């Protein structure tokens, strides 16, 4: 998956925080909710404008950021 097609960082949106494209939903919010036990299904119900791929892109973005790499493949 190419997370670039799902995640953007624009200084005009949420002060440049990485967000799911075409939303104001920041990546860290999604990751925090997953870390606190919410499921992908919970998130899809709470945020109907996002997709499962958007959520997976958030997780991949986090992995890439932590590893300080430009691509991550499985």
Gaussian input, Z-matrix of N, CA and C with variables (Angstrom, degrees):
# hf/3-21g

backbone

0 1
 N
 C     1     B1
 C     2     B2     1     A1
 N     3     B3     2     A2     1     D1
 C     4     B4     3     A3     2     D2
 C     5     B5     4     A4     3     D3
 N     6     B6     5     A5     4     D4
 C     7     B7     6     A6     5     D5
 C     8     B8     7     A7     6     D6
 N     9     B9     8     A8     7     D7
 C    10    B10     9     A9     8     D8
 C    11    B11    10    A10     9     D9
 N    12    B12    11    A11    10    D10
 C    13    B13    12    A12    11    D11
 C    14    B14    13    A13    12    D12
 N    15    B15    14    A14    13    D13
 C    16    B16    15    A15    14    D14
 C    17    B17    16    A16    15    D15
 N    18    B18    17    A17    16    D16
 C    19    B19    18    A18    17    D17
 C    20    B20    19    A19    18    D18
 N    21    B21    20    A20    19    D19
 C    22    B22    21    A21    20    D20
 C    23    B23    22    A22    21    D21
 N    24    B24    23    A23    22    D22
 C    25    B25    24    A24    23    D23
 C    26    B26    25    A25    24    D24
 N    27    B27    26    A26    25    D25
 C    28    B28    27    A27    26    D26
 C    29    B29    28    A28    27    D27
 N    30    B30    29    A29    28    D28
 C    31    B31    30    A30    29    D29
 C    32    B32    31    A31    30    D30
 N    33    B33    32    A32    31    D31
 C    34    B34    33    A33    32    D32
 C    35    B35    34    A34    33    D33
 N    36    B36    35    A35    34    D34
 C    37    B37    36    A36    35    D35
 C    38    B38    37    A37    36    D36
 N    39    B39    38    A38    37    D37
 C    40    B40    39    A39    38    D38
 C    41    B41    40    A40    39    D39
 N    42    B42    41    A41    40    D40
 C    43    B43    42    A42    41    D41
 C    44    B44    43    A43    42    D42
 N    45    B45    44    A44    43    D43
 C    46    B46    45    A45    44    D44
 C    47    B47    46    A46    45    D45
 N    48    B48    47    A47    46    D46
 C    49    B49    48    A48    47    D47
 C    50    B50    49    A49    48    D48
 N    51    B51    50    A50    49    D49
 C    52    B52    51    A51    50    D50
 C    53    B53    52    A52    51    D51
 N    54    B54    53    A53    52    D52
 C    55    B55    54    A54    53    D53
 C    56    B56    55    A55    54    D54
 N    57    B57    56    A56    55    D55
 C    58    B58    57    A57    56    D56
 C    59    B59    58    A58    57    D57
 N    60    B60    59    A59    58    D58
 C    61    B61    60    A60    59    D59
 C    62    B62    61    A61    60    D60
 N    63    B63    62    A62    61    D61
 C    64    B64    63    A63    62    D62
 C    65    B65    64    A64    63    D63
 N    66    B66    65    A65    64    D64
 C    67    B67    66    A66    65    D65
 C    68    B68    67    A67    66    D66
 N    69    B69    68    A68    67    D67
 C    70    B70    69    A69    68    D68
 C    71    B71    70    A70    69    D69
 N    72    B72    71    A71    70    D70
 C    73    B73    72    A72    71    D71
 C    74    B74    73    A73    72    D72
 N    75    B75    74    A74    73    D73
 C    76    B76    75    A75    74    D74
 C    77    B77    76    A76    75    D75
 N    78    B78    77    A77    76    D76
 C    79    B79    78    A78    77    D77
 C    80    B80    79    A79    78    D78
 N    81    B81    80    A80    79    D79
 C    82    B82    81    A81    80    D80
 C    83    B83    82    A82    81    D81
 N    84    B84    83    A83    82    D82
 C    85    B85    84    A84    83    D83
 C    86    B86    85    A85    84    D84
 N    87    B87    86    A86    85    D85
 C    88    B88    87    A87    86    D86
 C    89    B89    88    A88    87    D87
 N    90    B90    89    A89    88    D88
 C    91    B91    90    A90    89    D89
 C    92    B92    91    A91    90    D90
 N    93    B93    92    A92    91    D91
 C    94    B94    93    A93    92    D92
 C    95    B95    94    A94    93    D93
 N    96    B96    95    A95    94    D94
 C    97    B97    96    A96    95    D95
 C    98    B98    97    A97    96    D96
 N    99    B99    98    A98    97    D97
 C   100   B100    99    A99    98    D98
 C   101   B101   100   A100    99    D99
 N   102   B102   101   A101   100   D100
 C   103   B103   102   A102   101   D101
 C   104   B104   103   A103   102   D102
 N   105   B105   104   A104   103   D103
 C   106   B106   105   A105   104   D104
 C   107   B107   106   A106   105   D105
 N   108   B108   107   A107   106   D106
 C   109   B109   108   A108   107   D107
 C   110   B110   109   A109   108   D108
 N   111   B111   110   A110   109   D109
 C   112   B112   111   A111   110   D110
 C   113   B113   112   A112   111   D111
 N   114   B114   113   A113   112   D112
 C   115   B115   114   A114   113   D113
 C   116   B116   115   A115   114   D114
 N   117   B117   116   A116   115   D115
 C   118   B118   117   A117   116   D116
 C   119   B119   118   A118   117   D117
 N   120   B120   119   A119   118   D118
 C   121   B121   120   A120   119   D119
 C   122   B122   121   A121   120   D120
 N   123   B123   122   A122   121   D121
 C   124   B124   123   A123   122   D122
 C   125   B125   124   A124   123   D123
 N   126   B126   125   A125   124   D124
 C   127   B127   126   A126   125   D125
 C   128   B128   127   A127   126   D126
 N   129   B129   128   A128   127   D127
 C   130   B130   129   A129   128   D128
 C   131   B131   130   A130   129   D129
 N   132   B132   131   A131   130   D130
 C   133   B133   132   A132   131   D131
 C   134   B134   133   A133   132   D132
 N   135   B135   134   A134   133   D133
 C   136   B136   135   A135   134   D134
 C   137   B137   136   A136   135   D135
 N   138   B138   137   A137   136   D136
 C   139   B139   138   A138   137   D137
 C   140   B140   139   A139   138   D138
 N   141   B141   140   A140   139   D139
 C   142   B142   141   A141   140   D140
 C   143   B143   142   A142   141   D141
 N   144   B144   143   A143   142   D142
 C   145   B145   144   A144   143   D143
 C   146   B146   145   A145   144   D144
 N   147   B147   146   A146   145   D145
 C   148   B148   147   A147   146   D146
 C   149   B149   148   A148   147   D147
 N   150   B150   149   A149   148   D148
 C   151   B151   150   A150   149   D149
 C   152   B152   151   A151   150   D150
 N   153   B153   152   A152   151   D151
 C   154   B154   153   A153   152   D152
 C   155   B155   154   A154   153   D153
 N   156   B156   155   A155   154   D154
 C   157   B157   156   A156   155   D155
 C   158   B158   157   A157   156   D156
 N   159   B159   158   A158   157   D157
 C   160   B160   159   A159   158   D158
 C   161   B161   160   A160   159   D159
 N   162   B162   161   A161   160   D160
 C   163   B163   162   A162   161   D161
 C   164   B164   163   A163   162   D162
 N   165   B165   164   A164   163   D163
 C   166   B166   165   A165   164   D164
 C   167   B167   166   A166   165   D165
 N   168   B168   167   A167   166   D166
 C   169   B169   168   A168   167   D167
 C   170   B170   169   A169   168   D168
 N   171   B171   170   A170   169   D169
 C   172   B172   171   A171   170   D170
 C   173   B173   172   A172   171   D171
 N   174   B174   173   A173   172   D172
 C   175   B175   174   A174   173   D173
 C   176   B176   175   A175   174   D174
 N   177   B177   176   A176   175   D175
 C   178   B178   177   A177   176   D176
 C   179   B179   178   A178   177   D177
 N   180   B180   179   A179   178   D178
 C   181   B181   180   A180   179   D179
 C   182   B182   181   A181   180   D180
 N   183   B183   182   A182   181   D181
 C   184   B184   183   A183   182   D182
 C   185   B185   184   A184   183   D183
 N   186   B186   185   A185   184   D184
 C   187   B187   186   A186   185   D185
 C   188   B188   187   A187   186   D186
 N   189   B189   188   A188   187   D187
 C   190   B190   189   A189   188   D188
 C   191   B191   190   A190   189   D189
 N   192   B192   191   A191   190   D190
 C   193   B193   192   A192   191   D191
 C   194   B194   193   A193   192   D192
 N   195   B195   194   A194   193   D193
 C   196   B196   195   A195   194   D194
 C   197   B197   196   A196   195   D195
 N   198   B198   197   A197   196   D196
 C   199   B199   198   A198   197   D197
 C   200   B200   199   A199   198   D198
 N   201   B201   200   A200   199   D199
 C   202   B202   201   A201   200   D200
 C   203   B203   202   A202   201   D201
 N   204   B204   203   A203   202   D202
 C   205   B205   204   A204   203   D203
 C   206   B206   205   A205   204   D204
 N   207   B207   206   A206   205   D205
 C   208   B208   207   A207   206   D206
 C   209   B209   208   A208   207   D207
 N   210   B210   209   A209   208   D208
 C   211   B211   210   A210   209   D209
 C   212   B212   211   A211   210   D210
 N   213   B213   212   A212   211   D211
 C   214   B214   213   A213   212   D212
 C   215   B215   214   A214   213   D213
 N   216   B216   215   A215   214   D214
 C   217   B217   216   A216   215   D215
 C   218   B218   217   A217   216   D216
 N   219   B219   218   A218   217   D217
 C   220   B220   219   A219   218   D218
 C   221   B221   220   A220   219   D219

   B1=1.4533
   B2=1.5199
   B3=1.3030
   B4=1.4641
   B5=1.5203
   B6=1.3256
   B7=1.4666
   B8=1.5180
   B9=1.3274
   B10=1.4672
   B11=1.5327
   B12=1.3078
   B13=1.4646
   B14=1.5347
   B15=1.3323
   B16=1.4572
   B17=1.5272
   B18=1.3189
   B19=1.4704
   B20=1.5299
   B21=1.3414
   B22=1.4622
   B23=1.5267
   B24=1.3028
   B25=1.4612
   B26=1.5202
   B27=1.3281
   B28=1.4572
   B29=1.5256
   B30=1.3290
   B31=1.4634
   B32=1.5321
   B33=1.3258
   B34=1.4629
   B35=1.5344
   B36=1.3300
   B37=1.4673
   B38=1.5171
   B39=1.3223
   B40=1.4622
   B41=1.5412
   B42=1.3311
   B43=1.4686
   B44=1.5293
   B45=1.3278
   B46=1.4550
   B47=1.5145
   B48=1.3266
   B49=1.4671
   B50=1.5200
   B51=1.3246
   B52=1.4664
   B53=1.5323
   B54=1.3227
   B55=1.4680
   B56=1.5199
   B57=1.3178
   B58=1.4597
   B59=1.5240
   B60=1.3077
   B61=1.4641
   B62=1.5307
   B63=1.3245
   B64=1.4650
   B65=1.5273
   B66=1.3386
   B67=1.4636
   B68=1.5287
   B69=1.3095
   B70=1.4596
   B71=1.5291
   B72=1.3286
   B73=1.4662
   B74=1.5234
   B75=1.3465
   B76=1.4642
   B77=1.5327
   B78=1.3127
   B79=1.4608
   B80=1.5279
   B81=1.3332
   B82=1.4649
   B83=1.5280
   B84=1.3206
   B85=1.4635
   B86=1.5291
   B87=1.3187
   B88=1.4667
   B89=1.5284
   B90=1.3251
   B91=1.4643
   B92=1.5201
   B93=1.3176
   B94=1.4634
   B95=1.5268
   B96=1.3171
   B97=1.4632
   B98=1.5271
   B99=1.3258
   B100=1.4669
   B101=1.5259
   B102=1.3260
   B103=1.4617
   B104=1.5155
   B105=1.3199
   B106=1.4660
   B107=1.5232
   B108=1.3275
   B109=1.4529
   B110=1.5109
   B111=1.3255
   B112=1.4634
   B113=1.5249
   B114=1.3022
   B115=1.4605
   B116=1.5257
   B117=1.3091
   B118=1.4647
   B119=1.5253
   B120=1.3040
   B121=1.4713
   B122=1.5308
   B123=1.3362
   B124=1.4737
   B125=1.5250
   B126=1.3205
   B127=1.4636
   B128=1.5235
   B129=1.3234
   B130=1.4639
   B131=1.5267
   B132=1.3196
   B133=1.4632
   B134=1.5263
   B135=1.3173
   B136=1.4666
   B137=1.5222
   B138=1.3224
   B139=1.4694
   B140=1.5316
   B141=1.3307
   B142=1.4637
   B143=1.5309
   B144=1.3343
   B145=1.4695
   B146=1.5263
   B147=1.3430
   B148=1.4621
   B149=1.5264
   B150=1.3270
   B151=1.4626
   B152=1.5304
   B153=1.3015
   B154=1.4660
   B155=1.5304
   B156=1.3208
   B157=1.4685
   B158=1.5249
   B159=1.3243
   B160=1.4671
   B161=1.5278
   B162=1.3185
   B163=1.4663
   B164=1.5193
   B165=1.3228
   B166=1.4640
   B167=1.5246
   B168=1.3262
   B169=1.4689
   B170=1.5305
   B171=1.3303
   B172=1.4697
   B173=1.5194
   B174=1.3267
   B175=1.4624
   B176=1.5257
   B177=1.3132
   B178=1.4578
   B179=1.5239
   B180=1.3138
   B181=1.4661
   B182=1.5324
   B183=1.3193
   B184=1.4639
   B185=1.5259
   B186=1.3102
   B187=1.4675
   B188=1.5216
   B189=1.3091
   B190=1.4667
   B191=1.5279
   B192=1.3231
   B193=1.4642
   B194=1.5196
   B195=1.3175
   B196=1.4613
   B197=1.5204
   B198=1.3089
   B199=1.4674
   B200=1.5165
   B201=1.3377
   B202=1.4638
   B203=1.5327
   B204=1.3163
   B205=1.4560
   B206=1.5121
   B207=1.3090
   B208=1.4498
   B209=1.5235
   B210=1.3236
   B211=1.4655
   B212=1.4951
   B213=1.3171
   B214=1.4648
   B215=1.4923
   B216=1.3068
   B217=1.4628
   B218=1.5156
   B219=1.3088
   B220=1.4566
   B221=1.5106
   A1=109.02
   A2=115.15
   A3=121.17
   A4=108.68
   A5=116.44
   A6=119.91
   A7=112.06
   A8=117.54
   A9=121.18
   A10=112.72
   A11=117.08
   A12=119.58
   A13=111.71
   A14=117.41
   A15=121.75
   A16=113.94
   A17=117.32
   A18=122.09
   A19=109.49
   A20=115.49
   A21=119.82
   A22=109.76
   A23=114.47
   A24=121.03
   A25=106.55
   A26=115.73
   A27=122.25
   A28=107.94
   A29=117.84
   A30=119.92
   A31=113.62
   A32=117.19
   A33=121.36
   A34=112.57
   A35=116.49
   A36=121.38
   A37=108.85
   A38=116.67
   A39=122.98
   A40=112.13
   A41=115.44
   A42=122.06
   A43=113.22
   A44=116.72
   A45=121.17
   A46=115.12
   A47=116.92
   A48=119.92
   A49=109.16
   A50=118.66
   A51=119.73
   A52=109.61
   A53=115.17
   A54=121.91
   A55=110.11
   A56=114.76
   A57=119.96
   A58=107.28
   A59=115.25
   A60=122.39
   A61=111.29
   A62=115.37
   A63=124.39
   A64=113.53
   A65=116.42
   A66=120.82
   A67=107.87
   A68=115.01
   A69=121.46
   A70=109.23
   A71=115.14
   A72=121.26
   A73=108.40
   A74=116.70
   A75=119.30
   A76=112.86
   A77=114.26
   A78=121.86
   A79=110.64
   A80=117.14
   A81=119.18
   A82=112.24
   A83=118.24
   A84=120.79
   A85=110.36
   A86=115.82
   A87=120.82
   A88=109.83
   A89=117.13
   A90=120.73
   A91=111.68
   A92=116.93
   A93=121.01
   A94=110.59
   A95=116.55
   A96=120.27
   A97=111.16
   A98=117.39
   A99=120.57
   A100=110.15
   A101=116.20
   A102=121.28
   A103=113.12
   A104=116.48
   A105=121.13
   A106=112.58
   A107=116.78
   A108=120.55
   A109=117.09
   A110=117.83
   A111=118.05
   A112=108.87
   A113=115.77
   A114=120.69
   A115=110.09
   A116=115.06
   A117=119.59
   A118=109.26
   A119=116.55
   A120=120.88
   A121=111.38
   A122=116.63
   A123=120.63
   A124=110.50
   A125=115.62
   A126=120.57
   A127=111.63
   A128=116.58
   A129=119.82
   A130=110.92
   A131=116.52
   A132=120.17
   A133=111.20
   A134=116.79
   A135=120.93
   A136=112.33
   A137=116.76
   A138=122.24
   A139=109.14
   A140=117.83
   A141=120.68
   A142=115.16
   A143=117.74
   A144=119.39
   A145=113.03
   A146=117.67
   A147=119.46
   A148=110.59
   A149=115.03
   A150=121.37
   A151=110.22
   A152=115.09
   A153=119.81
   A154=110.29
   A155=116.89
   A156=120.02
   A157=111.35
   A158=117.98
   A159=120.64
   A160=110.28
   A161=116.41
   A162=121.39
   A163=110.36
   A164=116.80
   A165=120.57
   A166=110.49
   A167=116.74
   A168=120.41
   A169=110.69
   A170=117.50
   A171=120.66
   A172=110.64
   A173=116.41
   A174=120.39
   A175=111.16
   A176=116.40
   A177=120.37
   A178=110.87
   A179=117.05
   A180=121.46
   A181=109.78
   A182=116.84
   A183=120.92
   A184=110.75
   A185=117.09
   A186=120.64
   A187=111.20
   A188=115.99
   A189=120.86
   A190=110.13
   A191=116.89
   A192=120.98
   A193=111.42
   A194=116.44
   A195=120.28
   A196=111.34
   A197=116.02
   A198=120.21
   A199=112.47
   A200=116.32
   A201=121.14
   A202=111.50
   A203=115.19
   A204=121.26
   A205=108.93
   A206=117.38
   A207=120.09
   A208=112.79
   A209=117.69
   A210=120.99
   A211=109.00
   A212=115.09
   A213=121.04
   A214=107.26
   A215=116.97
   A216=120.63
   A217=108.68
   A218=115.07
   A219=119.52
   A220=110.37
   D1=141.37
   D2=175.90
   D3=-98.90
   D4=102.66
   D5=-177.63
   D6=-63.84
   D7=-22.05
   D8=-179.10
   D9=-59.61
   D10=-27.13
   D11=-179.03
   D12=-82.57
   D13=-4.20
   D14=-178.70
   D15=-117.96
   D16=-25.28
   D17=-173.35
   D18=-117.96
   D19=133.48
   D20=176.25
   D21=-130.62
   D22=159.76
   D23=173.82
   D24=-134.23
   D25=110.38
   D26=-176.85
   D27=-127.56
   D28=124.10
   D29=-178.42
   D30=-57.00
   D31=-20.44
   D32=-179.70
   D33=-85.34
   D34=-9.27
   D35=-179.03
   D36=-120.24
   D37=119.01
   D38=177.59
   D39=51.82
   D40=37.85
   D41=177.62
   D42=57.52
   D43=28.45
   D44=176.86
   D45=88.13
   D46=3.45
   D47=176.38
   D48=-62.05
   D49=140.77
   D50=175.63
   D51=-61.51
   D52=128.12
   D53=-178.01
   D54=-131.41
   D55=161.07
   D56=172.46
   D57=-69.25
   D58=131.33
   D59=-176.25
   D60=-52.38
   D61=139.71
   D62=179.42
   D63=64.76
   D64=21.07
   D65=175.28
   D66=-140.13
   D67=177.16
   D68=171.56
   D69=-113.77
   D70=28.15
   D71=-178.93
   D72=-93.98
   D73=111.08
   D74=-177.82
   D75=-75.00
   D76=148.64
   D77=178.91
   D78=-56.11
   D79=-43.36
   D80=-176.45
   D81=-63.38
   D82=-30.21
   D83=177.44
   D84=-65.30
   D85=-45.23
   D86=179.28
   D87=-62.43
   D88=-45.71
   D89=-179.59
   D90=-64.07
   D91=-40.10
   D92=178.71
   D93=-62.78
   D94=-43.87
   D95=-179.71
   D96=-65.20
   D97=-40.69
   D98=176.28
   D99=-63.17
   D100=-42.87
   D101=179.67
   D102=-64.23
   D103=-26.28
   D104=178.96
   D105=-91.18
   D106=9.63
   D107=172.46
   D108=101.15
   D109=-3.34
   D110=176.78
   D111=-69.58
   D112=147.37
   D113=-179.23
   D114=-94.46
   D115=168.03
   D116=175.13
   D117=-58.98
   D118=-41.05
   D119=178.40
   D120=-60.70
   D121=-41.75
   D122=176.65
   D123=-58.06
   D124=-44.79
   D125=-177.31
   D126=-68.17
   D127=-38.91
   D128=178.52
   D129=-64.60
   D130=-35.24
   D131=177.39
   D132=-71.99
   D133=-38.72
   D134=-178.21
   D135=-74.55
   D136=-31.10
   D137=-176.84
   D138=-128.42
   D139=80.41
   D140=-174.00
   D141=-64.52
   D142=-12.86
   D143=179.77
   D144=-83.03
   D145=-7.17
   D146=-179.49
   D147=-106.50
   D148=162.45
   D149=-179.15
   D150=-115.95
   D151=168.89
   D152=175.92
   D153=-60.36
   D154=-38.17
   D155=177.46
   D156=-63.46
   D157=-35.00
   D158=176.11
   D159=-61.01
   D160=-43.19
   D161=-179.58
   D162=-66.08
   D163=-43.87
   D164=177.80
   D165=-63.16
   D166=-36.70
   D167=178.02
   D168=-64.14
   D169=-35.38
   D170=176.19
   D171=-61.25
   D172=-43.80
   D173=179.84
   D174=-66.37
   D175=-40.96
   D176=178.40
   D177=-66.76
   D178=-40.38
   D179=176.90
   D180=-58.21
   D181=-43.12
   D182=179.02
   D183=-62.63
   D184=-43.99
   D185=179.49
   D186=-62.15
   D187=-44.43
   D188=179.17
   D189=-63.69
   D190=-42.42
   D191=-179.18
   D192=-63.95
   D193=-43.82
   D194=-179.48
   D195=-65.91
   D196=-39.56
   D197=-178.89
   D198=-82.63
   D199=-6.02
   D200=179.23
   D201=53.20
   D202=46.71
   D203=177.11
   D204=-121.74
   D205=166.04
   D206=-178.53
   D207=-95.99
   D208=-19.37
   D209=179.36
   D210=-140.00
   D211=152.00
   D212=177.59
   D213=-140.00
   D214=122.38
   D215=178.69
   D216=-124.00
   D217=154.12
   D218=179.69
   D219=-109.17

